[in-house]
C-alpha cells in the first residue's frame, strides 16, 4: 500500500476514508472502524479506494 506522503510528493491526490462496520454474524456487537486509502487517478478522472486487507472472497483491494 503506497503511503500518502509518497503519493502526495508525486502530485497524486490522496486521502483516508473511514467506515463504521459491524460483524455480519452479530449486528448488536460494538462497531469497528476500518480505514481505506483513497487516491485520484487523473487520466480516468476517478477516485480509487484501496483496501489494505487484500483480496478475500467478496473483498477486493480496489473499487472503481
N, C-alpha and C positions, 0 to 999 in steps of 0.2 A: 504494500500500500504506500503510495507516494506521500511524503509529508506535505502539509500545507505550505510550509516555508519554502520547500523546493519548488512547488508549483508556482507560488507567487513570485519567487525570484526569477522564474522563467515566463513571467507575464501571463500565467494561466490563472484565471479567476477560480477561487475555491472557497468552500465554506464547510461548516459542520452542521448537521441536522440531527435532531434527537427524536426518537419515537418512544411513546409510552406503550409498553407491551404487557399482556397478561399471558399466563400459561394456558394453552389450549385445553388442557385437561382439568383446570380449576380456575374459572374466571373470578372466583371470590378471593383468591390468593392476592397478596400485595402485588403492586405493579413493578416492572423492571424498566429501566431506561436504557435504550440502545442507541448508540451514536453511529452515524453514517457520514462518510466524506462525500462531498459534492464538488464536481468541477464542471467548468463550462467548456464545451467543445465548440470553438468559434466557427470552424468550417461547416458544421452542421447546424449551428445556431440552436444548440440544445444543452441543457444541464444533465449531467450523468451522476447517478447515485452509486457510490462504491461501498460495498459491504465487506468488511474485513473478516467476517465469519467464513467466507469461502463458499464454494458450491456444495450444497446438500440437496437432497430431494426437495423440490418446491422452493428452494432458496438459491438465487443466483447472486454473484458478486457484482452485478451491473443491472441497470434499469434504463431503458430508453423511452 
